Amino acid sequence: MVVNPPAVSDRLPSPGWAAAPPEATMRPAATFPSYGFPQASSMRGEIIAIGDELTTGQRLDTNTQWLAERLTDAGVTVLYHTTVADDLRANIDVFAAAIQRADVVVATGGLGPTADDLTRDALAAAAGVPLELDEDSLVKIEQMFASRGREMPERNRLQAMVPAGARPIPNEHGTAPGVEMRVDRPDGTACTLFALPGVPAEMKPMWTDTVLPAVNALHPAPRTIRHRRLKCFGVGESQLEAMMPDLIAREREPLVGITVHKATITLRMTASGADGAECLAKIAPTEQEIRDKLGVLVFGEEDEELQDVVLRMLRERGERLATYDSASGGLLAHWLSQADVSEAFANGEVCPPAPLGADQAEKLAEHTRLAEGAEYGLVLAPAGGTQEVPSIIVAVADAERVQHNVFPNLGHPDIEHDRAAKLALNELRKRLMPGE
């Protein structure tokens, strides 16, 4: 049975918008710049997340992050993340723009049976085609309701509608089939769009079973993109960039990007190739150059944090650490106790802020070590004395020597505790390094 849903134009704020927006308002796809991403992959990607709950901040958009990682692994250079509310005109605008600027578009949400589920209508309008009933999809939806002992509501028939020329994507875990469609552009290129449900338990299997193979088939040759991250601590972002200006050029490959989070700097190297091995081979010389230029500033890689590195070094030596902290609000002990190799952490004393002089800090570091029977004692506290700026003191003691350093603890108050704890861990890391 053919079902005629409300016409697209009937559901718009004003009539006359059923077709795609005029081409004159869009930039030709070929004119969009590279933005410094690896260019060995010819496919540009966009992810569209649909829903009022996302634009109002009521729900976190985890689908986009998940899809971005998978598209990147599939060799698609993701240039845009777009979030749009349940508004038909806005949805049409978003899809029309994506068709012009991306080769692969994956959208999530808006495929349900209710009045605010507008993805099918927006896709059809942006492509300038009508909606049509897919009989096979309708049968599957009816069967799913029957298997649950329920009669299918009339409204769910809308979920069997697809834009003319599109094909439905099977959904084995829900009533909403997805949509795959190709839209040809005036310059002879094309955009392939995939619309998936917003429910992760439905979206993820549909990606794996149907969308990923379809994306792979779009490549003229197998391509993939890989990332590698190095973690750094001890200088500011601008100072670190000045130490390796040629490596941050936006048009090089591997591309090197810098991000900062609570005083930790991450350098992310990105390369494309036929497979993961080729990507990592391209990255390796750049990684070595970074390590040579930055030296001790590089403390780890990928997801490693300073506490992970310090405790691993201690475990490899068969040694343990005890701490006294009155400057990080307990973060130092918390991080150490939660790390995967926390058996190298003997104990951590947390006290209210109490300024210490150099002699006091060194004596306390030695006392902390001996009291817990640990090989190392680490003290972190506000620095006493007459410093011109707020400072912290870090003292490290082992069986051979005790030493301290004073650091200005400047920056935004939100990272004051994080930076203090990292300064203490970094001092111990440098003490544990060979040759120290």
N, C-alpha and C positions, 0 to 999 in steps of 0.2 A: 504494500500500500504506500502510495506517495504522500508524504506529509509536507505541507506548505507552512513553514514557520513564518513569523512576521517578517516582512521585507526589511532588508538592512536599512533602507531610508526611513522606514517607520520607526526605527529604534534610535535614530540620530536626533540630536538637539534641533536640527533644522533640515529641511529637505534638500535634495540636490547634491548629496555627498556620497552617493552609492558607489561612484567610480573612484579610482585612485586620484590623489591630488595631482594638479598639473605638473608635468615634468619640469617646467620652467622654474619651479620652486626648489628643485633638487639639484645637487651637484652631481655630474657624471661620476660613476664609480672610479673611472681611471684617473681622475684628478686628485683623489685623496692621497695625502702624503703617507710615508712609511712609519713615521713616529719612532724611528730607531729600532723597530723590531727586526729579528732575523728575516731576511727576504728570500731564503732558499725555499721556503714554503710559499706557494702562490695564493693560498686560500686565506682570506681574512674572515674573522668570525665575530659574531655579536650574540649576546645572550640577553633575552628579554624576560623579566620577571613581572608577572601581572597580578594585581590584587590591591584593594584598598588597605588590607591588613599590613601590607609591606610599605606602601607610601606613607601611611600614618604612623609607622613605627611600632605597631602592635605586635608584629611578628618579625623575627630575624630571617633574612633571606639566605638560607644555607644552600638552597638549590643552585644558585648562581656560582658560588664558590666550588661546589662539587662538579658542576658541568665545565667550569673554566679549566679545572685541572685535567679533566678527561679530554676536552677539545685540544688543549695544548699537547697532551701526550699523543694525540692523533695527528699532530702536525698542522693544526689550524692556529694561526696567529690571532688570538682574541684581542680585538681593539676596543670593543665597546661592551659595557654592562649597562643595560637600561632597565629602569623600574618604572612601571606605569600603573595608574589606578584603574579601577573598573569603570572607565569612561570610554564610550565607543569612539568618539571623535579622536580622543587622545591615542587610543589603540591604533586606529587607522594611520594617524600621523607617524607613530613609532614604527609600524611595520613598513610603511612606505619609505621612510628614511633608511631602514635597515636593508630593504631590497636594493636600494641604490648604492650603499656603501659597504656591504658585506657579501661574501660569497656563500657563507654558511651561517644560518640563523637558527638558534634553538630557543624556543619560548616555553615557559612553564606557567600553568594556571589558566583559569578562564574557560575550561572545557566542561564544566558541570552543566546541569540542566536548568539552572535558575536564571532569573532575569539579569543578574550581574555577570553572567558567564558569556563573554562577548568575543572570545578569541576567533571562533569560526567566522563570525560576521566581519570582524576586522580584517582577517586574512583575505576573505573574498573581496571585500571592498578595496583593499590596498592593491590587489592583483587585477581588479576590474572584471571579476567573473561572478556568476551567481552561485548560490549554495544548492547542492543536489543531495538527494537521499541515497545513502549506500545501503542496499538491502541486506548485504551480509552482516554489516555492523549492527543493523537493527535486530536481526535474528539473534546475534550473540548477546546483545543487551537483554532481549526478552528471555533468553535461556538463562542468563545469570540471575535475573530476578526469580525465575521459576525454580532454580536450584536452591534458592533460599526460602522457598515457600511463599513468595510474594508475587503479586500482580504488578507489572511494570506501570508506573504512573505515565499518563499521556505526555507529560512534560519531558520525560527522558528520551522521547523520540528525537528531540533536537540533537541529542548526542550522536545520532547516526547521520547527521548532515555534514557534508564536506564541500569545500570549494570545488567548482568544476575543474576537472583535470588533476585534482589531488588524489592521493590514496590514503586510506586509513592505516594507522599504525596499531597493531593488535595490543590490547591491554588485558592480560590474563588475571589481573588482580583488582580490577575495578570496572565500572560501567562506562567510563569515558575513553573511547579510542583516541589515539593521537592523530595528527595530520602531517603528511609529508607532501610538499608541493614545490614545483620548480617555476620560477618566474623569469622569463627572458628579458634582458635589458636592451635598450636601443643600440648599444655599442657591440652587440653580439655575444656578450658574456651573460651569465645567468646567476641567479641567487637561488639556493635550495633552502627551504624553510622546514623546520620540524617543530611541531607544537605538541607538548607533552603535558599531562596532568601535573598539578602542583603538589600532589601527595607524594612524598619521597618513595614510599613503598611501592608505588605504581610507576613513578618516573624512572627510577634507577633500572629496574629490569627491562623496561622499554628501550632505554638507552643502550644497554648491553646487547639485547637480542636483535634490535632492528636499526636504531639510529647509528651506532658505531660502525657496523658493516657498511651502511649507506654512505657515511662520511668517508670511510677508507676507500670506497669505490670511486669517490669524486677526485681523488688525487691522480694526476697524470703519472706519477711515480710514487712509491712508498716514501712518506716523509714522517718525521717525528721531531719533537722539540723536547729538550731536556734542560733542567736547571741544576746548578750546584751552588750551595751557599757556604760562605766563610763568615765566621763570627769574630768581631773585633771589639776591643775595649781599651781605653786609655787616652784617647784624644777625641776632639770634637769632629763632627761630620765634615766641615769645611777644611779643617786641617788635614784630615785623612785624604780627602779628595785632592788636595794640593800635592800630596806625596806621590800621586800616580795620575796626573791629569790626562795623559794619552789613553789610559785604560777606560776612562769614563766617556769617551766620544760616543755619540748616539748612533753613528752609522757603522760602527765596527761589529764584527762577529768574531768571538762571542761578545754579546752585549753585556756590559757590567752595570748593574744598577745598585744604588745605595738606599737603604732604609734604616731608620733609627727608631728604637723602641726602648725607652727607659734607660738611656745611656749606652745600650749595646748597639753597635753598628753591624748591619748585615750586608755583605756584598753578594749579590746574586748574579751568577754568570749564566747566560742563556745562549744555546746554540741549536741549530737545526741540522738534520742529516737524514740519511736513509734509514738509520736505526739508532738505538740508544748508544751503541758502541761508537759509532761515528761522531755523535754529538759529544760524548765525553772525551774523545780523542781531540776534538777541536778545543774543548775547554781546558784541557790539561796544561798547555803552555801558558795560558793566561793565569791560571791558578798558581802556577809556580812563580810567575813574575810578581803576582800580588804578594805571595809569601816572602819572596826575596826583598821586596820594597818595604813591606810593613813589619817584617820580623816578629818580635815578641808581641806586637799588637794583635796578631791573629791568635786566638785562643782555642777555637774549635770550628766545627763544621756542621752543616745541616741543623738539626734541632738541639744540638748541645748547648748547655748553659755553663757558666763559670763553675757552679757547684758540681756539675757532672764531671768536668775536667779535673778539678782539684781532688775530688774523692777517688776518681779512677787512678790518678797519679799516686795517691796515698796507698790505695789497695795494692797496686803493683809493687810498692816498696814494702808492703806488710806493716804499714804504720797507721796511726790513728790521730785524730784531731779533737781538741776540746776548745770551746770558744766562750768568750765573755762579750756581751753586746749591750751597750746602752745608747746606741745611736741609730739603729735601723728598725726600731719598734718590733723586734723579734723576727724580722725577715731572715736574718742570717741563719739562725737555728732552724727556722721553718724550712727554708730551701734545702739545707743540708740533710735534715731528717726525712724529707720527701724524695730525695734523689734515689736513683736505682741502686747505687752502691753505698747506701747509707751506713753499712756496717763499719765503714772507715771513720764514722763520726761517733766519738765517745760520748760527748755531752755538750749542751749549750746552756749557759746561764744568761738569762735576760733580765736586765735591770732598768729602772727609770733613768733618763738622761742624767749623767753625772760627769762633769768635765774632769779630765785627767791631764796631768803634766807628763812629760816624757819619762821621767824616772818612775812615776807611779804606773804608767802603762806598761813599761818593760817588766817591772816587778810583778804586776798582775798577770801578764802573759806567762811568765815562768811559774807562778803559783797555780794558774789554771791548768797548765800542762801537768804538773806534778800531782795535783789533787785528783786528777782523773786517770793518772797512769798512762797518759798519751804521749806520743813522740813530739807533737806540736801543740803549742798554745797560741791562740789568736785572740787579740783584744781589739774591739772597735768601740770608740767612745767619742763624745765631743772633746775637742782639744781645749785644755785650759791655757791660761796665759793671756797675752796681749795681742792676739792676731787681729789684723784690721778687718778681716771678713770672717763669717762663720766657717769653722774648720772642724775636721775630725782627725783623730789620731788612730793609727793602726800599728799595733805592735805584734811581732811574730817571734816566738821563742822555740828553740829546740835544745837538744842536749849540749850543743856546741856554742851557741850564741843567741843573743837577744838583740833585736833592732826595731826601730820605729820610724814612721814617716808621718808627716802632717800634710793634709790635703784640704784646700778650700772646698767647701761643699756648697757650690753655687748652683744656680739653675732653678727650674720651676719647682715649687713646693711639692707638687704631685709625685716627683721622682726622687725627692730628697732621701727617703729611706732606701729605695732601690739602689741608687748610686752609691750610698754609703756601704751597703752590704757588698756590692760588686767591687768597690775599691778594696775592701778587706780581703775578699776572695782572690782578687787579682794579685795582691801583694804576696799572698801565700803561694799562688801558682808560680810566680816568678822565682820565689825562693826554692821551689821544688824542681825547677828546670835544670837540666844538666849543665854543669859548669858554674852554677851559682853557689 
